[in-house]
Every structure is written in structure tokens, then in C-alpha cells.
Amino acid sequence: MAAYKKSLVLAALLFVLAGMPAAQTPAAPQRIISLIPSVTEMLFAIGAGPRVVGVGSFDRYPPEALTRTKVGGLIDPDIERIISLKPDLVVVYGTQTDLRTQMDRARIPTYLYQHSGLPDITATIRAIGKRVGSAGAAEDLARRIEDDIAATRRRVAGLPRPRTMLVFGRDPETLRGIYASGGIGFLHDMLEAAGGANVFADVKGQSIQATSEVILARGPDVILEIGIDTASSPSRNLRAWDALASVPAVRLHRIYQIRGDEMMNPGPRVARAIQRMAEALHPVSDK
């Protein structure tokens, strides 16, 4: 008898559930704020730019992003301004826990972003595309990027892989404050895809502060510099390396400065950035 009653209750519950409306997929957001330059670029690249109402302090690409309201950056988000824009989605970085808490209190949905390796770039494009209702355009963009990177890999396949130090920061025109890519992260992955062998591949971190002593010990054959201060002098930047004349890259004049904000932005222009690295590492004369 108890079993019979239990089956009746279950049947009634299923009947009630069957009559309830299905769970609704969140509506595509119409007022988006992104504090992450790479994600801002992704949103514009998949056609969601007209819905972006606010961007971070360092968002400069595409040019349309410069017309949007600035709402602070990674460490100084302007909570009041963000809320005043009445967003229905805010893209935040993984470390912005306070901002996420403030958005939760204001009942504003957030999209959590945190980059790591090269594959995460196209994975994020696909994920953010689905979240904002532009899945088709996001898939097309992601596939183009993956195809272009694969094409660069094929072009450098079989060529010698020069031992390379990828520098993404130093004090202008000096050898102070040098930061280079470690063996983890999208910069390392970009260098490998471009046909280089990272001299710090054994460093289990995304970056390393490279002193002159460390650089002398590693002896890179090539030095690639990205993220260069555009106000500094290219020639004086290069001459600073003369202090390390015994390093093969210095002795053989294989130091390349690659300017452009796409070089350090894990976004839609990453395939072009890898191609530029490959062109520096493998000049036509080397092929």
C-alpha cells in the first residue's frame, strides 16, 4: 500500500513538472561592459560591438572601443559608473573578486574570464559568443584564427628552432626591469607556434624577471621584444643590448623589436601576432 501511495505521489509530481514552462536560456545581453581588452576586442569582432556600453581604461582596439564609456581597469574598477550604465552583463577578470561581489549584490550578471594558454583564446571566443547570442559569428572567427595559426605552424615545420628569449617588458633604453616569457602561458605558446624554442621553457610560470647574469647564462640565439614603449627610441633600445655583447643574439644582431598592441593581447589578432614572430625568427633568407 505504501508503495502504491509513493507511485501516486511521483506520478502527481511528474504531472506538475510537465505542466511547468521549460527553463529559459538567458536572453542575449543588450548592454555589455567589458573591463578586459582582449574580450572587448572579441565582442566587437563577433558583431556585438553595438551592445558594448562600457570598456576598461586600457581598451584601445578596435577604434570604436575608444568611443565607449571608460569604467576603470583591473585594479580600479569604477563600481558606481558601471552600475549607472545599467548593464545586463559585465565581463570581469578572475582575480576581480570584489567587483564580482558588488555585481552580485546589484543583481548584475557577470562573465568570468581568465586567460592561460593559446587554446584558451578561441575557447573564450566561442564561450562569449554563446553567452551574448552570437555563437555563429564566434565559431567562424575561432575557426579562422585556428586555421591561420595552423598555416604558420606548417610554414615553419622542419626549420631550425632558434633558442629565443621573448621579452615583453623592460625599462626603456636600458637593461633594467627585463621580463621575459616563462614556459607557461599564451606568450610561450605563441613563440612555439612561430617556430622558436623558448630559452625559459623550463620555468614553470608565465614570466621571469631576467637579470643580465641569467641572460648571459642562457645565451639566447634570438631576442624578440614585444610590448615596447612606443615613445622610446628603437635605436637606443637596441644599443642597450650592447652591454651583453657575448650573448649570441647580440653578437649576431638577431634582436627584433616587434611593435603593436596585438603582440600581447590574447584576442582575435593573435594569429597575425604569431605570423609576425615567425617572420622575425625565420626570415626568407633562412628558408
Number of C-alpha atoms within 10 A of each C-alpha: 6 7 8 9 10 11 12 12 12 12 12 12 11 12 11 10 11 10 8 9 7 8 6 6 7 9 10 15 17 16 17 26 28 26 23 22 22 23 25 26 26 29 24 18 18 23 13 21 18 14 16 23 21 26 28 24 18 15 23 16 16 15 10 14 22 16 12 17 17 22 23 18 20 16 10 12 19 14 14 9 14 20 16 8 15 13 20 17 21 25 20 24 21 13 13 16 11 12 20 21 13 13 19 12 9 10 10 16 16 21 16 14 15 12 17 14 15 19 13 16 25 23 15 21 28 23 16 22 23 16 17 20 16 19 17 13 17 26 19 13 20 21 13 15 20 15 13 17 21 13 15 21 18 13 16 19 13 9 12 14 17 18 22 26 30 27 23 18 18 21 14 19 17 15 17 15 13 18 19 26 27 23 21 19 19 22 28 26 19 23 23 20 24 28 28 25 21 25 23 25 18 10 14 12 14 18 20 16 16 21 14 15 10 10 16 15 10 17 20 22 21 26 27 20 23 23 18 22 16 11 7 12 13 15 9 12 20 17 13 14 20 14 12 17 13 12 21 19 23 21 14 12 16 17 21 17 18 16 17 14 15 19 24 17 20 26 24 24 18 25 25 16 25 25 22 17 27 22 15 19 26 20 9 8 5 8 9
